[in-house]
Structure formats: structure tokens, C-alpha cells
Amino acid sequence: MSASQSSQPPVIVTAAILVIGDEILSGRTKDKNIGYIAEYLTNIGIELREVRVVPDVTDEIVAALNALRVRYTYVFTTGGIGPTHDDITADAVAAAFGVSIDYDPRAVAMMRERFAAEDLNEARMRMTRIPAGAELIANSISKAPGFNIGNVYVMAGVPAIMQAMLDVVAPTLRTGTKILSDTVQAGLREGDIGGPLAEVAKAHPDVSIGSYPFWSETGPDTNIVVRSRDAEKLQVAMAEVKKMIREYGQRAR
Amino acid sequence: MSASQSSQPPVIVTAAILVIGDEILSGRTKDKNIGYIAEYLTNIGIELREVRVVPDVTDEIVAALNALRVRYTYVFTTGGIGPTHDDITADAVAAAFGVSIDYDPRAVAMMRERFAAEDLNEARMRMTRIPAGAELIANSISKAPGFNIGNVYVMAGVPAIMQAMLDVVAPTLRTGTKILSDTVQAGLREGDIGGPLAEVAKAHPDVSIGSYPFWSETGPDTNIVVRSRDAEKLQVAMAEVKKMIREYGQRAR
């Protein structure tokens, strides 16, 4: 009887991020959303499997969205839902789903909380255009909502607003068995322990072992990260990694 | 006679970035390479059109690489060329190109510059495995080279090493007509000027006009960025944007 038979099979929920915006591809704006969402999803038990960044071009957004939404449990988009002509995400998402798009009375009501009638001009009304069948995602910062259609969550590109929207969305998501992770600082050079580490990895195929070199105060060093959805397997593999590090360290002295 | 007939047609050279690494998707490591490469390419006249981030999974790397390399002039990959078992980029690139991979004498010679024979263990020798037909990319930081095969440039994930490799690669690349860009801080809220800005954009279809809201010391503000490969068209469109901002500002007072 293998150890894994004693535990429930893991529930796997996956995701992709689609970042939309010429300003990221030109390098003018440095993305701050990918890392934030990645860490956030990991913490709630959703496994981020792919990220794409595409320009403000309808066909590119539609193609990427349709490729991602059939492959992963969820797709999170950032960017392109503002009030100006270059904000084309909502229209592209409607096109990807083959649904119509129009001013949404619920979104208009949200905008009225912030803007007087005379300020609700054509540009701001653009932000109330929502694909048919979508649910709104509240925006506590600046009111203009994101939306959810099918398994796609359309959020703002401005980090503070995206983060507020993600907080609204997260409790509604199906989550899976969290991937647990444990890190040990080897105090050794990656190239020195690559061989024995590969043997540990081979002996523990159900955990993922990553090796990340960095410079510590005393010179080249390596973080070894062991990841698994199974706490016991993680613990066993990490013990092997630590044993390997100790043994290698003694041999090296 | 249109103004564009007086100038040479622009040369367009495109690129994609493929970031390889579980640590980026888990959020453990925050990518610093996308923004750096994006800005670098823009500055030398190469247009970054797409970015993908994929995990350390051979099939995912192969599929993404094959999708990107047929679409863009160049593909730049980062990550997965270190000495440990989870570094599988070189093998995946060989698989994508359908070529063999083996220890490369040129790469071994580079490693010997840094490592004594007894330190050139199996793990470090892993970093000398290069797909058949590839040219090496020198690594001035830690010797283990990247490589170029076809239109694909395979670079390290560690930012300092990637940056050194990009400096080596850049002079060998074909570059296109630079996309010029000019920015004006509107001093106005994005939603206030979205309408007139859309009219300017419509009247100048050959330039790209982006609108990026931000918070300045005095409150909500907007940067308007005009981009074009044609300096004259950019100047004309930017003059229109500034005129619009002045007129709107006066009306608003």
C-alpha cells in the first residue's frame, strides 16, 4: 500500500493570466500584476499555469483568450477597461464569447455613485459597456467595474484597482488542494549539488524540486524549493534534500 | 500626394519573449526580465509583440516556442539553462527544432575558463549541452553560455546574466525603424478627455495614442503617449493632442 492511498486525491484548479496592453510590451510600464496574482492564486490553492501579454489589438486579445479559456479553470485578464479609445478589452471579450455588448444599467448605477450626471460623459459611459451575460466585479477604488463571463475574469490594469477586484473575486472561486512549499538555503553552489539533487528528485517523482541560485553575503548560494500538494511527501523529500546538503557539505570540507 | 510618400516605408522587426520557470508562475520569484527586454528592444528598433510565461514542462516549452518562432522575427527565452535537473530549456529547444543535443566542445572550453577539471562535474557539464547547429552566446558573468538557433535566443533567467547576454546578442540583430514616442502630462482626468482624445486618434490613424491614468501630487492625472515610426506624423498628432488638452482645460475652468 502506497502512502498516497491514505489521503484524498488532490483537487487541481488551474489558471492563466492575460495581460493586455501596448505599454507593457513597449517597456514603458513595468508590469506589477503578474507576480501579485501569481502569489495570490498560489496562496488560495489555484495553480497558475500560463501567462500571456498581448497588445491592444482585438484579434490578438480574442485569439489568446480563446486559447486560454478552454485550457484552464480560470483566466484573469488585466488592462484595457478604462474610458479611452485604446481600451478595447470589453469588446474583445464579447467577441471572443460571441455575445453582444452594451451599456449595462448595473454598471451605470455604480458610476452614478461617483460621478454627477454632467460628468458621466461618453468616455466614462464606455466603462459601463459590459458583454451580455456577464456578472460585474465591484471596484471599491474608482467604481468602474470589471466583469466575469464564463471562466474569464476581466480586471483593471492599475495595480491598486486590480488588487481590490481580485479581493472581490477570490471568495467566489473554486479552489484546489494547495501546493505546499518548503525552502532550504543550501550554503553551497548550485553546480556542486546538481548531481545529488537530481538523484533526490528522481527518487521523489511526486514532488517538484526547484533549484534557485543567488548571491548571499558569503558568495554563491542556492535555495532549494520542494513543492507538493501532499504534506507528507513534501516532508520526506525535504528531509532527503537536507541530508544530501549535509553530506555534500561534509565531503566538501 | 500624401506625406508618407516622401519617406521610406518603415522596416518592421518583431519579437516575442518566452519566460520559462515554475518559480515565476508560483509567484515565488518576481520576473524582472520582461520589462527590461521590452524597453531594450524598443530602444533598438525591435517591436515586442507578445510575451508568454510557461512552466518547466517540456511539452509546454516546445508548444509555446513553436507557436512564437513562426510568428515573429525573433524569440528571446529566459530561464532553465542552469546546472540542475529542473533546467530543461536546452533539451526542449532541441526538441522544438527537431535537432539533436550534446555536449558542445566550445561550451566546455568556456566552462574550463572558470572551473578546474575536478569541479566540472556532471551538473556543470549539463550547461554545455547545446542543440546541434546552435551558436553560443557568451556569458561574461558566470561563463555557462546561452545559445542562438534559428531565430531563437536562449538566455539565462538570472537578470544580471540575461542582461550581459542581451548585450552580446543585440549588435547581431536585424533592427527596424524605431517606434518614436512622445508623452504629455495632461493635468486632467482620463475620463474627462476620453471623448476628444478618441477624435484625435481617429483623425490620426497612422499613430498610436495611449492614455495612462495615474495619481500625481495634485490628484488624478493622465499621461498621453503618442507613438509612431514617422517623426512628422508623431509631431502633428502630438500637437493636436496638446491643443485638445489646452482647449479642454480652458473649457473646464
Interface residues (C-beta under 8 A of the other chain):
Chain A: V19 D22 E23 I24 L25 S26 G27 R28 T29 K30 D31 I34 G35 Y36 I37 A38 E39 Y40 L41 T42 E47 L48 R49 E50 V51 R52 V53 V54 P55 D56 E60 G82 P83 T84 H85 D86 D87 F115 D119 N121 E122 A123 R124 R126 M127 V158 I179 S181 E190 G191 D192 I193 G194 G195 L197 A198 A201 K202 S208 I209 G210 S211 Y212 P213 V225 R227
Chain B: V19 D22 E23 I24 L25 S26 G27 R28 T29 K30 D31 I34 G35 Y36 I37 A38 E39 Y40 L41 T42 E47 L48 R49 E50 V51 R52 V53 V54 P55 D56 E60 G82 P83 T84 H85 D86 F115 D119 N121 E122 A123 R124 R126 M127 V158 I179 S181 E190 G191 D192 I193 G194 G195 L197 A198 A201 K202 S208 I209 G210 S211 Y212 P213 V225 R227
